[in-house]
Amino acid sequence: MTQPTATTDTPLLNLLGLSHEEMVQFFDELGEKAFRAAQVMKWIHQEGVIDFAAMTNISKALRDKLARVAEVRVPSIAYQGESKDGTRKWVVETEGGSLIETVLIPAENGNRRTLCVSSQVGCSLDCSFCSTGKQGFARNLTSAEIIGQVWIATHTGGAYADGRKPVTNVVMMGMGEPLMNFDPVVAAMKLMLDDNAYGLSKRRVTLSTSGVVPMIDRLGDVLDVSLAISLHAPTDELRNTLVPLNRKYNIEKLLDACHRYLKKCGDTRMITIEYTLMSGINDQREHAEQLAELLRNIPCKINLIPFNPFPGSGYTKPSRNQVMRFQQWLFEKGYSAPVRMTRGDDIDAACGQLVGRVKDRTRRQARYIQTLSIDAD
């Protein structure tokens, strides 16, 4: 990091996405003491203050200096809505006008509020059952744009009368594949964990991946947050059609990476297996039995997710009875298999519906629907 100078040609440094170490370096380059880093981080992330003039435990001289060389620039909110079930969704405008979505999902008992955070504008993996993938990939988000979603949910998500935190858990499970944007995602997650920022437990921050095996190994070297695997199929043959990345990193390679990750964590952590149920595709007894056998040596729980339909997907949601049957088959094999209830679908916030109002810059979704129409003819 080079010291910014107070010239009209030098862009202001955005402090929003800086880690504690980077913030210390910034203040060192300004000739200031290291403790200023924690002070400013607490103002930004805990108090929601982004105007240096309002940071009252900092001298006026330093506040003036900061205003000349830096800023705290939070992504703007293009849309926000609240579902009848309490789920909140923000459409956030990033640099260059791209739109992303972040969703805050309250638990029914009110004690847990999970924020689903995006890591990319769109997604390049094009999983066949995910509406986000049909819009294509535009770009990676910066660490400031990722942590900015947490800032928005924390400081614009509404106050709780009993003083509870607006966000108790974060899942990197929104738009994009987090491990395809490794460094900014790791930087943002470190801020989520930092006691000078959001102070979340590593067990309350989860990264969900479709299976980028080398990056799972790299993640285990630098961070030990909770890990979720978007599996969705018990065999390579089926998963190749649902998750194209499987053709590069098959299930065996993926599960081996999970073993290595858990070993690096060095505690009693479990892997969360995400399994989206699609009628007649992966929801039969044979699939449950194959899944149980596949995962027998992996400490895990299985989240069952009824498919959320979107136009042109070609898949349908299984009946509630079928979902319950699949769950029972896994119970009989000794697995914990909670069903993730559909939340926020009236505002397009449910899992797999994150395209919403996002601009289709690559026109992939339009071409996809047009192709389906041609095939139907």
C-alpha positions as CSV (number, residue, x, y, z in Angstrom):
1,M,0.0,0.0,0.0
2,T,1.5,3.4,-1.0
3,Q,0.7,6.5,1.0
4,P,-2.0,8.6,-0.7
5,T,-1.2,12.3,-1.2
6,A,-3.5,15.2,-1.1
7,T,-3.6,16.0,-4.8
8,T,-6.7,16.4,-6.9
9,D,-5.5,13.6,-9.2
10,T,-5.2,10.9,-6.6
11,P,-8.4,8.9,-5.9
12,L,-9.4,8.6,-2.3
13,L,-8.7,5.3,-0.7
14,N,-11.8,3.4,0.4
15,L,-11.3,2.2,3.9
16,L,-14.4,0.0,4.0
17,G,-12.7,-3.2,2.8
18,L,-9.3,-2.9,4.6
19,S,-8.3,-5.6,7.1
20,H,-6.9,-4.6,10.4
21,E,-3.4,-5.2,9.1
22,E,-4.0,-3.0,6.1
23,M,-5.6,-0.3,8.2
24,V,-2.5,-0.4,10.5
25,Q,-0.3,0.0,7.5
26,F,-2.4,2.9,6.2
27,F,-2.1,4.8,9.4
28,D,1.6,4.0,9.7
29,E,2.1,5.6,6.2
30,L,0.2,8.6,7.5
31,G,2.6,8.9,10.4
32,E,-0.1,7.8,12.9
33,K,-0.2,5.3,15.8
34,A,-1.4,1.7,15.1
35,F,-4.3,2.0,17.6
36,R,-6.0,4.4,15.2
37,A,-6.8,1.4,13.0
38,A,-9.0,-0.2,15.6
39,Q,-10.7,3.1,16.4
40,V,-11.6,3.8,12.8
41,M,-12.7,0.2,12.1
42,K,-15.1,0.3,15.1
43,W,-16.6,3.5,13.8
44,I,-17.1,2.1,10.4
45,H,-18.3,-1.5,11.0
46,Q,-19.7,-1.4,14.6
47,E,-21.2,2.1,14.7
48,G,-22.0,2.5,11.0
49,V,-20.3,5.9,10.8
50,I,-18.8,6.7,7.4
51,D,-18.2,10.4,7.9
52,F,-14.8,11.1,9.4
53,A,-16.1,14.3,10.9
54,A,-18.4,12.3,13.2
55,M,-15.6,10.1,14.6
56,T,-15.5,12.1,17.8
57,N,-12.6,10.2,19.6
58,I,-10.2,11.2,16.9
59,S,-8.5,14.6,16.8
60,K,-9.8,17.2,14.4
61,A,-6.4,17.4,12.7
62,L,-6.5,13.6,11.9
63,R,-10.1,13.8,10.8
64,D,-9.2,16.5,8.4
65,K,-6.2,14.5,7.2
66,L,-8.4,11.4,6.6
67,A,-10.9,13.5,4.6
68,R,-8.1,14.6,2.3
69,V,-6.8,11.1,1.5
70,A,-9.5,8.6,2.2
71,E,-13.2,7.8,2.3
72,V,-15.6,5.2,3.4
73,R,-17.7,4.4,0.3
74,V,-20.5,1.9,0.9
75,P,-22.4,0.4,-2.1
76,S,-25.7,2.1,-2.8
77,I,-29.0,0.5,-2.4
78,A,-31.0,0.3,-5.6
79,Y,-34.0,-1.6,-4.1
80,Q,-35.0,-3.1,-0.8
81,G,-38.0,-5.2,0.1
82,E,-39.3,-7.2,3.0
83,S,-41.2,-10.5,2.6
84,K,-44.3,-11.4,4.5
85,D,-42.1,-14.0,6.4
86,G,-39.6,-11.3,7.5
87,T,-37.0,-12.0,4.9
88,R,-35.3,-8.8,3.7
89,K,-33.6,-8.3,0.3
90,W,-31.4,-5.6,-0.9
91,V,-30.4,-5.0,-4.6
92,V,-27.1,-3.3,-4.3
93,E,-25.5,-1.2,-7.0
94,T,-21.7,-1.6,-7.2
95,E,-19.0,0.3,-9.1
96,G,-19.9,0.7,-12.8
97,G,-23.6,0.2,-12.2
98,S,-23.6,-3.6,-11.8
99,L,-26.3,-5.0,-9.5
100,I,-26.0,-7.7,-6.9
101,E,-28.4,-9.1,-4.2
102,T,-28.0,-9.9,-0.6
103,V,-30.7,-11.5,1.6
104,L,-31.3,-11.4,5.4
105,I,-33.2,-14.5,6.6
106,P,-34.5,-14.6,10.1
107,A,-35.0,-17.9,11.9
108,E,-38.5,-18.7,13.0
109,N,-37.5,-18.4,16.7
110,G,-36.0,-15.0,16.0
111,N,-32.6,-15.8,17.6
112,R,-30.7,-16.3,14.3
113,R,-30.6,-13.9,11.4
114,T,-28.5,-15.2,8.5
115,L,-27.2,-12.9,5.8
116,C,-26.7,-14.5,2.3
117,V,-23.8,-12.5,0.7
118,S,-22.8,-12.4,-3.0
119,S,-19.2,-12.6,-4.2
120,Q,-19.6,-12.0,-7.9
121,V,-21.8,-10.2,-10.4
122,G,-23.5,-13.2,-11.9
123,C,-21.7,-16.5,-12.0
124,S,-19.6,-18.4,-14.6
125,L,-20.4,-21.9,-13.5
126,D,-23.9,-22.2,-15.1
127,C,-25.4,-24.9,-12.9
128,S,-28.5,-26.0,-14.7
129,F,-30.9,-25.6,-11.8
130,C,-29.7,-22.1,-10.7
131,S,-31.3,-19.0,-12.1
132,T,-28.3,-16.8,-11.2
133,G,-26.0,-18.8,-13.6
134,K,-28.4,-18.0,-16.5
135,Q,-27.4,-14.3,-16.5
136,G,-23.7,-15.1,-17.1
137,F,-20.7,-13.6,-15.4
138,A,-19.7,-9.9,-15.4
139,R,-17.0,-9.5,-12.8
140,N,-15.7,-10.3,-9.3
141,L,-16.6,-8.1,-6.4
142,T,-14.0,-6.2,-4.3
143,S,-13.6,-6.8,-0.6
144,A,-15.3,-3.5,0.0
145,E,-18.3,-4.5,-2.1
146,I,-18.6,-7.9,-0.3
147,I,-18.3,-6.5,3.3
148,G,-20.4,-3.6,2.2
149,Q,-23.4,-6.0,2.0
150,V,-22.8,-6.9,5.7
151,W,-22.5,-3.2,6.5
152,I,-25.9,-2.5,4.8
153,A,-27.7,-5.3,6.5
154,T,-26.2,-4.4,9.9
155,H,-26.8,-0.6,9.7
156,T,-30.0,-0.4,7.5
157,G,-31.6,-3.7,8.4
158,G,-33.7,-2.4,11.3
159,A,-33.1,-2.1,15.0
160,Y,-34.1,-4.8,17.5
161,A,-35.6,-3.6,20.7
162,D,-33.7,-6.0,22.9
163,G,-30.3,-5.0,21.5
164,R,-29.8,-8.2,19.4
165,K,-27.4,-8.0,16.4
166,P,-29.2,-7.6,13.1
167,V,-26.8,-10.2,11.6
168,T,-25.8,-13.2,13.6
169,N,-24.6,-15.5,10.8
170,V,-23.2,-15.0,7.3
171,V,-23.2,-17.4,4.4
172,M,-21.2,-16.8,1.3
173,M,-24.0,-18.4,-0.7
174,G,-25.4,-15.5,-2.8
175,M,-24.6,-14.7,-6.4
176,G,-21.3,-16.2,-7.7
177,E,-18.8,-18.9,-6.7
178,P,-16.8,-17.5,-3.8
179,L,-13.7,-19.5,-4.4
180,M,-13.4,-18.1,-7.9
181,N,-12.9,-14.7,-6.2
182,F,-10.6,-15.9,-3.5
183,D,-8.6,-13.0,-2.2
184,P,-11.5,-10.5,-1.8
185,V,-13.7,-13.1,-0.3
186,V,-11.1,-14.1,2.3
187,A,-10.4,-10.5,3.1
188,A,-14.1,-9.8,3.6
189,M,-14.6,-12.9,5.8
190,K,-11.6,-11.9,8.0
191,L,-13.4,-8.6,8.6
192,M,-16.6,-10.5,9.5
193,L,-14.5,-12.4,12.1
194,D,-12.5,-9.4,13.4
195,D,-13.5,-8.1,16.9
196,N,-12.9,-4.6,15.7
197,A,-15.5,-5.1,12.9
198,Y,-18.3,-7.6,13.2
199,G,-16.8,-10.1,15.6
200,L,-18.6,-13.2,14.3
201,S,-17.6,-16.7,15.3
202,K,-15.8,-18.8,12.7
203,R,-18.6,-21.3,13.1
204,R,-21.1,-18.6,12.2
205,V,-19.4,-17.7,8.9
206,T,-19.9,-20.2,6.1
207,L,-18.5,-20.4,2.7
208,S,-20.5,-22.4,0.1
209,T,-18.7,-23.8,-2.9
210,S,-19.7,-25.9,-5.9
211,G,-16.3,-27.6,-5.6
212,V,-13.3,-25.7,-6.7
213,V,-10.9,-28.2,-5.2
214,P,-7.6,-26.3,-5.3
215,M,-9.2,-23.3,-3.7
216,I,-10.7,-25.4,-0.9
217,D,-7.1,-26.5,-0.1
218,R,-5.9,-23.0,-0.2
219,L,-8.8,-21.8,2.0
220,G,-7.8,-24.3,4.6
221,D,-4.3,-22.8,4.7
222,V,-5.5,-19.3,5.6
223,L,-8.9,-19.6,7.3
224,D,-11.1,-22.1,9.1
225,V,-14.6,-20.9,8.6
226,S,-17.5,-23.4,8.2
227,L,-17.6,-25.1,4.8
228,A,-20.7,-26.0,2.7
229,I,-20.6,-28.0,-0.4
230,S,-23.2,-27.6,-3.2
231,L,-23.4,-31.3,-4.1
232,H,-27.0,-31.9,-5.4
233,A,-26.2,-35.3,-6.8
234,P,-24.8,-38.6,-5.5
235,T,-23.1,-39.7,-8.7
236,D,-20.7,-38.1,-11.2
237,E,-23.0,-39.0,-14.1
238,L,-25.9,-37.0,-12.6
239,R,-23.7,-34.2,-11.1
240,N,-22.0,-33.6,-14.5
241,T,-25.4,-32.5,-15.9
242,L,-26.4,-30.4,-12.8
243,V,-23.0,-28.9,-11.9
244,P,-20.7,-28.7,-14.9
245,L,-17.7,-28.0,-12.7
246,N,-17.9,-31.7,-11.7
247,R,-16.4,-32.6,-15.0
248,K,-13.1,-31.0,-13.8
249,Y,-13.3,-31.8,-10.1
250,N,-15.4,-34.9,-9.7
251,I,-17.1,-36.1,-6.5
252,E,-14.1,-38.2,-5.3
253,K,-11.7,-35.3,-5.7
254,L,-14.2,-33.0,-4.0
255,L,-14.7,-35.2,-0.9
256,D,-11.0,-35.8,-0.6
257,A,-10.6,-32.0,-0.4
258,C,-13.3,-31.9,2.3
259,H,-11.3,-34.4,4.4
260,R,-8.2,-32.3,4.0
261,Y,-10.1,-29.1,5.0
262,L,-11.6,-30.7,8.1
263,K,-8.1,-32.0,9.1
264,K,-6.7,-28.4,8.9
265,C,-9.6,-27.1,11.0
266,G,-8.5,-29.4,13.8
267,D,-11.7,-29.5,15.7
268,T,-15.1,-31.2,15.6
269,R,-16.4,-29.3,12.6
270,M,-18.8,-30.8,10.1
271,I,-19.3,-30.2,6.4
272,T,-22.7,-28.9,5.3
273,I,-23.9,-30.7,2.2
274,E,-26.4,-28.7,0.1
275,Y,-28.8,-30.9,-1.8
276,T,-31.4,-29.2,-4.0
277,L,-34.3,-31.7,-4.6
278,M,-35.8,-31.7,-8.1
279,S,-38.8,-33.8,-8.9
280,G,-37.8,-37.0,-10.7
281,I,-34.2,-35.9,-11.1
282,N,-32.5,-36.6,-7.8
283,D,-35.2,-37.2,-5.3
284,Q,-35.8,-40.9,-5.5
285,R,-35.0,-43.6,-2.9
286,E,-32.0,-44.8,-5.0
287,H,-30.6,-41.3,-4.8
288,A,-31.0,-41.2,-1.1
289,E,-29.3,-44.5,-0.7
290,Q,-26.4,-43.5,-3.0
291,L,-26.0,-40.3,-1.1
292,A,-25.9,-42.0,2.2
293,E,-23.2,-44.4,1.0
294,L,-21.2,-41.6,-0.6
295,L,-21.0,-39.5,2.5
296,R,-20.5,-42.3,5.1
297,N,-17.0,-41.2,5.9
298,I,-17.6,-37.5,5.9
299,P,-18.7,-35.8,9.2
300,C,-21.6,-33.8,7.7
301,K,-25.2,-32.7,7.9
302,I,-27.3,-32.6,4.7
303,N,-29.5,-29.5,4.0
304,L,-32.4,-30.5,1.8
305,I,-33.5,-27.6,-0.4
306,P,-36.8,-28.0,-2.4
307,F,-36.1,-26.5,-5.9
308,N,-37.4,-23.0,-6.5
309,P,-38.8,-22.8,-10.0
310,F,-37.8,-20.1,-12.4
311,P,-38.9,-19.6,-16.1
312,G,-37.3,-22.0,-18.5
313,S,-35.5,-24.1,-16.0
314,G,-37.0,-27.4,-17.1
315,Y,-37.1,-28.6,-13.5
316,T,-40.0,-28.8,-11.1
317,K,-40.3,-28.7,-7.3
318,P,-41.0,-32.1,-5.6
319,S,-44.2,-32.4,-3.6
320,R,-43.9,-31.9,0.2
321,N,-44.6,-35.6,0.7
322,Q,-41.7,-36.5,-1.6
323,V,-39.4,-34.2,0.3
324,M,-40.4,-35.7,3.6
325,R,-39.9,-39.2,2.1
326,F,-36.4,-38.3,1.0
327,Q,-35.6,-36.9,4.4
328,Q,-36.9,-40.1,6.1
329,W,-34.7,-42.3,3.9
330,L,-31.7,-40.3,5.1
331,F,-32.8,-40.4,8.7
332,E,-33.0,-44.2,8.4
333,K,-29.3,-44.1,7.3
334,G,-28.4,-42.1,10.4
335,Y,-28.1,-38.6,8.8
336,S,-29.3,-35.2,10.0
337,A,-31.2,-33.9,7.1
338,P,-33.1,-30.7,7.8
339,V,-35.3,-29.2,5.1
340,R,-34.5,-25.6,4.3
341,M,-37.9,-24.0,4.1
342,T,-38.5,-21.7,1.2
343,R,-38.2,-18.1,2.5
344,G,-38.8,-14.8,0.8
345,D,-40.0,-16.2,-2.5
346,D,-42.6,-13.4,-2.8
347,I,-39.7,-11.0,-3.3
348,D,-37.6,-13.4,-5.4
349,A,-35.2,-13.9,-2.4
350,A,-35.4,-17.7,-2.1
351,C,-32.4,-19.9,-2.9
352,G,-32.0,-20.1,-6.7
353,Q,-34.0,-17.0,-7.4
354,L,-31.3,-14.5,-6.9
355,V,-31.4,-13.2,-10.4
356,G,-34.3,-11.0,-9.5
357,R,-33.8,-7.6,-11.0
358,V,-30.1,-8.1,-11.9
359,K,-29.1,-6.7,-15.2
360,D,-28.5,-9.5,-17.7
361,R,-25.3,-7.9,-19.2
362,T,-24.2,-11.0,-21.1
363,R,-27.7,-11.7,-22.4
364,R,-27.1,-15.4,-21.4
365,Q,-30.5,-15.6,-19.7
366,A,-32.3,-14.2,-22.8
367,R,-30.5,-16.5,-25.1
368,Y,-31.2,-19.5,-22.8
369,I,-34.9,-18.8,-22.8
370,Q,-34.9,-18.2,-26.6
371,T,-33.2,-21.5,-27.1
372,L,-35.8,-23.3,-25.0
373,S,-38.5,-21.7,-27.1
374,I,-36.9,-22.9,-30.3
375,D,-36.5,-26.4,-28.9
376,A,-40.2,-26.4,-27.9
377,D,-41.2,-25.6,-31.5
